[in-house]
Amino acid sequence: MPTTISVALGDRSYEIEISRGNLRGIAAFIQQHRPCSHAIVITDSNVGPLFAQPINQSLSAAGIRTDLLTVPAGETSKCVAQAEQLWNELAARNADRKTVVIAVGGGVIGDLAGFIAATYARGLSFIQIPTSLLAQVDSSVGGKVGINLPAAKNIVGAFWQPVGVLIDLDVLQTLPEREFRSGLAEVVKYGVIMDAEFFNYLEQHADAIGRRDSDRLEHIVAQSCRLKALVVADDEREETGRRAILNYGHTFCHAIEQVSGYGQFLHGEAVAIGMICASRLAEDLGYIDAAMTQRQQQLLKQLGLPVAVPALDENALLTAMQHDKKTENGKLRFVLPRQMGHVEVISGVEAERVRKALRINRN
């Protein structure tokens, strides 16, 4: 039986269905959540050959006219030029307000396809079918969609909730090792920010998780989705500050991604480094002791993730942080731990403390 998790957002509420082999039921899932006669499947050049074609065939067999659009794999596809190309493709295929956009892929495809859905014809329904661990536990849930500019990651976008999220755990077995381990960083994040018992679970079962044990994977995906759903229901559009806790490590992370050139680090790898930087910053401010940082560092290393800041220009990193969406009135804001399972948003952190956190965590 599938695990079903609800994201409670009033008339924008939707369900996350987690199971194994449920991609075969995609047509029924779509007709249950948003009946349609035309679907646009957006995927990338890596995922398409694995999953998009069978999905396309399943939808066509159910009588749904289906168009398959494929973009180059990688973070660089989250750009204005690619968005424009997709808008033109939708127009050429006569997409209208009843067309459903289906995002089949990892976080890049979910963000890009969701942005296309949010902006074309003033908003089309879309469904998330995340095929990476990172997308399953994080980016497919919550309705954040967008693209990058050279100056900042995810700076152009919208809050646009999907009408449903279909998670097939079997697809995780096809992930390259580096991609799989990248997704584990976001899983660790949930333990630090919200659930100390979950962090303990990850420590106890790190080896089995690294081997992709099916029962452990089912638990960590479901629990991550539950935790994110709670936060999103409390603060859908980041108006109270509650949702900002999901960005633990991300101020450092996004700066590292930008300055290194999108693509050198996978998002989860940069998140792992960013979490340790944020934890070092919290240590310097006296919020936590070194033992908490060491626990995170040990777990991330055990899961095969990097934790040290690469050799990047310090001034360029700080400049990139100034463009972070959490920055207010030119003051840097960081999500910092106070204890395991609890973090707070801290404003007005001095630049020199940020530099210190970067230096102490250098390669």
Backbone torsions as a table, in degrees:
resi	resn	phi	psi	omega
1	MET	NA	138.4	179.1
2	PRO	-70.8	153.3	170.0
3	THR	-90.5	129.0	-179.2
4	THR	-117.6	126.5	179.9
5	ILE	-120.2	129.5	-178.8
6	SER	-95.6	138.4	171.4
7	VAL	-104.5	106.3	-169.2
8	ALA	-86.4	102.8	-178.8
9	LEU	-135.8	40.6	178.8
10	GLY	62.9	-128.2	-178.4
11	ASP	-74.4	-3.3	176.0
12	ARG	-106.4	13.4	179.7
13	SER	-65.0	152.4	178.1
14	TYR	-155.4	171.2	-176.9
15	GLU	-115.0	145.9	171.0
16	ILE	-105.7	119.9	178.4
17	GLU	-104.6	122.0	-177.9
18	ILE	-117.4	123.4	-179.5
19	SER	-159.9	-169.9	175.2
20	ARG	-119.7	132.1	178.0
21	GLY	74.9	12.4	-175.1
22	ASN	-80.6	-2.6	173.4
23	LEU	-60.6	-26.5	179.4
24	ARG	-65.0	-21.3	-179.8
25	GLY	-100.7	23.0	-174.7
26	ILE	-59.6	-39.7	-177.9
27	ALA	-63.1	-43.7	179.0
28	ALA	-65.6	-38.4	178.8
29	PHE	-61.6	-44.3	-179.7
30	ILE	-66.1	-44.6	-178.3
31	GLN	-67.8	-25.6	176.8
32	GLN	-74.3	-37.7	-173.1
33	HIS	-98.4	-30.9	177.3
34	ARG	-159.2	83.8	-178.8
35	PRO	-53.7	137.8	-178.5
36	CYS	-152.7	164.6	174.9
37	SER	-114.7	-6.3	179.6
38	HIS	-140.3	128.7	178.7
39	ALA	-128.3	140.8	172.6
40	ILE	-109.9	113.4	177.7
41	VAL	-93.9	121.9	178.3
42	ILE	-112.7	126.5	-177.7
43	THR	-144.1	-173.7	177.4
44	ASP	-123.3	175.5	-171.8
45	SER	-68.8	-18.8	175.6
46	ASN	-85.7	-44.0	-174.0
47	VAL	-80.8	-35.5	-175.8
48	GLY	-49.4	-51.5	-178.5
49	PRO	-63.2	-23.9	-178.1
50	LEU	-84.7	-45.4	-168.7
51	PHE	-128.1	-30.2	-171.5
52	ALA	-66.7	-40.0	-178.0
53	GLN	-65.0	-46.1	175.6
54	PRO	-60.2	-36.9	177.0
55	ILE	-64.4	-44.5	178.3
56	ASN	-56.8	-45.6	-179.1
57	GLN	-66.6	-39.0	179.4
58	SER	-63.0	-43.8	179.6
59	LEU	-66.4	-42.8	179.8
60	SER	-62.7	-39.8	179.1
61	ALA	-64.2	-25.6	178.6
62	ALA	-87.5	5.0	177.5
63	GLY	86.7	14.7	178.7
64	ILE	-97.0	118.1	176.3
65	ARG	-64.1	124.8	-170.4
66	THR	-127.8	132.2	173.5
67	ASP	-115.9	134.1	-178.9
68	LEU	-108.4	121.1	178.9
69	LEU	-116.7	128.5	-176.2
70	THR	-119.3	130.1	177.9
71	VAL	-112.8	160.6	176.9
72	PRO	-61.2	141.1	178.9
73	ALA	-68.6	146.0	174.0
74	GLY	118.0	159.7	-176.4
75	GLU	-59.3	-28.3	-177.5
76	THR	-65.3	-15.7	177.2
77	SER	-75.6	-13.4	176.8
78	LYS	-83.6	69.9	-173.7
79	CYS	-140.8	166.0	-178.3
80	VAL	-61.1	-42.7	-177.6
81	ALA	-62.0	-42.0	179.7
82	GLN	-69.9	-37.1	176.3
83	ALA	-61.8	-44.4	179.7
84	GLU	-61.3	-41.6	179.2
85	GLN	-62.1	-42.1	179.6
86	LEU	-68.1	-40.0	176.0
87	TRP	-56.8	-43.9	179.9
88	ASN	-66.2	-35.7	177.2
89	GLU	-64.7	-41.0	178.0
90	LEU	-63.1	-41.7	178.9
91	ALA	-62.9	-41.6	-178.9
92	ALA	-65.9	-25.2	-179.4
93	ARG	-100.4	15.5	174.2
94	ASN	57.8	40.8	174.3
95	ALA	-66.1	140.1	178.3
96	ASP	-134.0	-173.1	-172.7
97	ARG	-63.4	-16.5	179.3
98	LYS	-97.8	-1.6	175.5
99	THR	-70.8	140.7	176.8
100	VAL	-108.6	129.3	175.7
101	VAL	-92.4	132.2	-179.6
102	ILE	-118.5	117.3	179.3
103	ALA	-91.2	116.3	-179.2
104	VAL	-118.7	102.1	-178.5
105	GLY	160.7	-162.3	179.7
106	GLY	-86.8	-158.7	-174.9
107	GLY	-62.9	-35.8	179.7
108	VAL	-61.9	-47.3	-179.1
109	ILE	-67.3	-40.5	178.2
110	GLY	-60.3	-44.8	179.4
111	ASP	-65.7	-46.3	-176.5
112	LEU	-69.3	-50.5	-179.1
113	ALA	-64.2	-38.2	176.9
114	GLY	-64.1	-38.0	177.3
115	PHE	-65.4	-40.6	176.3
116	ILE	-61.3	-45.0	179.1
117	ALA	-62.4	-39.4	-177.6
118	ALA	-68.7	-27.8	-170.4
119	THR	-108.0	-21.8	-178.3
120	TYR	-79.8	131.6	179.6
121	ALA	53.3	33.8	-179.9
122	ARG	60.2	24.2	171.2
123	GLY	123.1	114.2	174.1
124	LEU	-112.0	151.6	173.4
125	SER	-66.6	145.2	174.2
126	PHE	-143.8	155.9	-178.1
127	ILE	-122.8	137.2	178.5
128	GLN	-97.4	126.8	170.4
129	ILE	-122.4	84.1	-175.6
130	PRO	-74.3	132.7	-177.5
131	THR	-112.7	-0.7	173.9
132	SER	-111.6	157.2	178.4
133	LEU	-62.5	-42.0	-178.9
134	LEU	-59.7	-43.1	179.7
135	ALA	-69.0	-37.1	-179.0
136	GLN	-65.1	-39.7	-174.6
137	VAL	-92.4	-10.8	-172.6
138	ASP	-141.4	-73.0	-164.4
139	SER	-71.1	-21.3	-179.3
140	SER	-78.0	-12.5	-175.7
141	VAL	-111.9	129.2	172.5
142	GLY	117.5	-13.5	170.9
143	GLY	81.5	10.2	174.3
144	LYS	-80.7	120.5	179.7
145	VAL	-131.3	153.3	-179.7
146	GLY	168.4	-178.5	178.7
147	ILE	-133.1	170.0	-179.2
148	ASN	-98.7	154.6	163.5
149	LEU	-114.5	160.9	177.2
150	PRO	-54.8	-30.7	-176.7
151	ALA	-79.8	-23.0	-174.7
152	ALA	-165.4	147.5	179.1
153	LYS	-81.2	137.9	174.6
154	ASN	57.9	26.4	-173.9
155	ILE	-81.8	-18.7	175.3
156	VAL	-111.3	119.5	-177.6
157	GLY	-178.3	-164.2	-176.1
158	ALA	-156.0	165.1	165.7
159	PHE	-95.9	112.3	-176.8
160	TRP	-143.1	102.1	-173.4
161	GLN	-73.4	141.1	171.7
162	PRO	-70.6	165.3	174.3
163	VAL	-91.2	-6.8	176.5
164	GLY	-178.9	155.1	176.8
165	VAL	-127.9	123.7	180.0
166	LEU	-111.1	115.8	-177.6
167	ILE	-112.8	115.6	175.3
168	ASP	-103.5	109.7	-176.7
169	LEU	-65.9	-23.2	-179.4
170	ASP	-62.3	-29.2	-176.5
171	VAL	-66.6	-20.6	-178.8
172	LEU	-65.3	-22.9	179.5
173	GLN	-70.0	-17.2	-179.4
174	THR	-91.9	-8.2	-175.9
175	LEU	-69.4	136.4	169.1
176	PRO	-57.6	150.4	-174.6
177	GLU	-55.7	-43.4	-177.6
178	ARG	-64.1	-40.6	178.5
179	GLU	-64.7	-42.6	179.9
180	PHE	-61.1	-48.3	-177.6
181	ARG	-67.3	-31.5	175.5
182	SER	-57.1	-42.1	-179.5
183	GLY	-65.3	-26.0	-178.4
184	LEU	-66.6	-22.7	178.6
185	ALA	-60.8	-43.1	179.2
186	GLU	-66.9	-31.6	176.6
187	VAL	-64.6	-47.5	177.3
188	VAL	-58.4	-39.6	179.5
189	LYS	-53.6	-43.3	-177.9
190	TYR	-62.1	-36.4	177.3
191	GLY	-64.2	-42.4	-178.4
192	VAL	-66.6	-42.5	-171.2
193	ILE	-85.8	-24.4	-170.1
194	MET	-138.2	-26.5	-164.2
195	ASP	-143.8	91.5	-178.6
196	ALA	-62.2	-35.4	178.5
197	GLU	-65.1	-36.7	177.7
198	PHE	-65.7	-39.6	176.5
199	PHE	-61.1	-42.8	176.9
200	ASN	-58.8	-42.5	179.1
201	TYR	-59.4	-44.1	-179.9
202	LEU	-63.1	-40.6	177.4
203	GLU	-62.3	-42.8	-176.3
204	GLN	-69.7	-29.4	-172.9
205	HIS	-119.7	23.3	-175.0
206	ALA	-58.5	-42.2	-177.9
207	ASP	-65.6	-43.6	179.4
208	ALA	-65.8	-39.0	177.0
209	ILE	-62.4	-43.4	178.4
210	GLY	-61.6	-28.7	177.1
211	ARG	-83.5	-0.7	-179.2
212	ARG	65.6	37.3	174.4
213	ASP	-55.4	128.3	-170.0
214	SER	-63.2	-41.3	-179.6
215	ASP	-66.8	-41.4	179.1
216	ARG	-65.5	-41.1	179.3
217	LEU	-63.2	-42.6	179.9
218	GLU	-59.9	-41.7	-179.2
219	HIS	-66.0	-46.5	-174.6
220	ILE	-71.2	-33.0	177.4
221	VAL	-68.2	-47.5	-178.5
222	ALA	-63.5	-44.3	-178.5
223	GLN	-67.6	-38.3	176.8
224	SER	-61.6	-43.2	179.2
225	CYS	-65.6	-39.7	178.0
226	ARG	-60.8	-46.3	-177.8
227	LEU	-64.8	-43.6	179.7
228	LYS	-66.2	-39.6	179.9
229	ALA	-59.3	-38.6	178.6
230	LEU	-62.3	-44.5	-178.9
231	VAL	-66.5	-45.0	-178.7
232	VAL	-62.5	-40.1	179.1
233	ALA	-64.1	-32.8	179.5
234	ASP	-75.8	-32.6	-170.6
235	ASP	-153.1	71.3	-173.3
236	GLU	-56.7	-43.3	-171.0
237	ARG	-112.1	23.9	178.5
238	GLU	55.7	47.6	-179.2
239	GLU	-98.6	-23.5	-179.5
240	THR	-102.7	-12.9	-176.4
241	GLY	96.4	-13.4	-178.3
242	ARG	-61.7	-44.2	-175.4
243	ARG	-68.4	-22.2	-179.4
244	ALA	-59.6	-23.1	-179.0
245	ILE	-63.2	-23.0	178.5
246	LEU	-66.9	-13.0	-179.1
247	ASN	-93.7	20.5	176.7
248	TYR	-54.9	124.5	-179.7
249	GLY	82.8	-9.7	-170.2
250	HIS	-80.6	-22.4	176.5
251	THR	-64.9	-46.7	173.9
252	PHE	-65.3	-43.8	-177.2
253	CYS	-55.9	-53.3	-176.8
254	HIS	-63.2	-36.2	177.5
255	ALA	-65.0	-42.4	178.7
256	ILE	-63.1	-43.8	179.0
257	GLU	-60.8	-45.2	-176.7
258	GLN	-67.5	-50.2	-174.1
259	VAL	-68.4	-33.2	179.7
260	SER	-79.2	-10.3	-175.4
261	GLY	90.0	118.4	-176.2
262	TYR	-51.2	124.4	176.8
263	GLY	119.0	-23.9	179.1
264	GLN	-67.0	-39.8	176.0
265	PHE	-114.6	137.8	168.7
266	LEU	-69.0	154.5	-174.9
267	HIS	-56.7	-45.9	-178.6
268	GLY	-64.2	-33.3	176.7
269	GLU	-63.5	-44.0	178.0
270	ALA	-67.7	-33.8	176.3
271	VAL	-62.7	-44.4	-179.7
272	ALA	-59.4	-47.2	177.6
273	ILE	-61.8	-43.5	-178.7
274	GLY	-63.3	-36.7	178.7
275	MET	-64.4	-41.6	179.4
276	ILE	-67.0	-38.8	176.0
277	CYS	-60.8	-44.6	-179.8
278	ALA	-64.5	-38.1	179.3
279	SER	-68.1	-38.9	175.5
280	ARG	-62.8	-38.8	177.5
281	LEU	-63.7	-42.5	177.7
282	ALA	-62.7	-38.0	175.0
283	GLU	-59.4	-48.3	-177.0
284	ASP	-61.5	-32.1	179.3
285	LEU	-83.7	-5.0	177.7
286	GLY	83.7	16.2	-178.0
287	TYR	-81.2	-31.8	-177.8
288	ILE	-139.1	169.6	174.3
289	ASP	-99.4	171.2	-176.1
290	ALA	-63.8	-25.7	-177.3
291	ALA	-62.0	-35.1	-179.7
292	MET	-68.4	-40.1	175.9
293	THR	-63.4	-40.9	-178.9
294	GLN	-63.7	-36.6	177.3
295	ARG	-63.0	-45.1	178.7
296	GLN	-62.7	-45.2	-177.8
297	GLN	-61.7	-43.3	-179.6
298	GLN	-64.1	-44.3	-179.3
299	LEU	-65.3	-45.1	-179.8
300	LEU	-61.9	-41.4	177.2
301	LYS	-63.6	-41.9	-179.8
302	GLN	-62.6	-30.9	178.4
303	LEU	-86.2	4.0	174.6
304	GLY	82.0	27.5	-177.4
305	LEU	-108.3	148.5	177.0
306	PRO	-73.9	152.4	180.0
307	VAL	-132.0	-7.9	-175.5
308	ALA	-101.8	142.5	178.6
309	VAL	-68.9	131.2	178.3
310	PRO	-72.7	170.8	-178.7
311	ALA	-77.0	83.3	179.6
312	LEU	-120.7	154.9	-178.8
313	ASP	-63.9	123.0	-176.4
314	GLU	-62.5	-42.7	-180.0
315	ASN	-65.4	-37.9	178.8
316	ALA	-65.6	-37.6	177.4
317	LEU	-63.7	-44.4	179.3
318	LEU	-64.9	-39.5	177.0
319	THR	-61.6	-42.7	178.5
320	ALA	-62.4	-38.1	179.2
321	MET	-64.3	-29.3	178.4
322	GLN	-64.0	-21.9	178.3
323	HIS	-91.8	-0.1	-179.7
324	ASP	-62.7	143.1	-175.7
325	LYS	-65.3	-18.8	179.2
326	LYS	-83.2	-11.6	179.5
327	THR	-66.1	133.6	179.6
328	GLU	-129.1	127.1	178.6
329	ASN	52.4	38.3	177.7
330	GLY	77.1	1.6	-178.8
331	LYS	-99.7	130.1	178.8
332	LEU	-69.3	137.8	176.1
333	ARG	-124.0	137.0	-178.4
334	PHE	-129.5	147.9	170.1
335	VAL	-89.9	117.1	-173.6
336	LEU	-127.5	143.9	-179.9
337	PRO	-75.6	143.9	172.0
338	ARG	-108.5	-30.0	174.3
339	GLN	-164.9	167.3	179.3
340	MET	-62.8	125.2	-179.0
341	GLY	93.7	3.5	-179.7
342	HIS	-148.5	128.7	176.6
343	VAL	-131.5	163.2	177.5
344	GLU	-137.3	155.3	175.6
345	VAL	-89.0	122.5	-176.2
346	ILE	-114.6	128.9	-177.7
347	SER	-107.5	157.7	173.1
348	GLY	72.7	29.4	178.3
349	VAL	-71.6	132.0	-178.1
350	GLU	-67.9	143.8	-177.6
351	ALA	-59.3	-35.6	-177.2
352	GLU	-65.9	-33.7	176.3
353	ARG	-67.3	-36.9	178.0
354	VAL	-64.8	-43.9	177.6
355	ARG	-59.4	-41.5	-179.9
356	LYS	-61.7	-42.4	178.7
357	ALA	-62.7	-36.6	177.2
358	LEU	-68.7	-44.3	-175.3
359	ARG	-66.9	-40.6	-175.7
360	ILE	-70.8	-15.7	-177.5
361	ASN	-112.1	22.0	-179.6
362	ARG	-71.9	159.1	172.2
363	ASN	-63.3	NA	NA
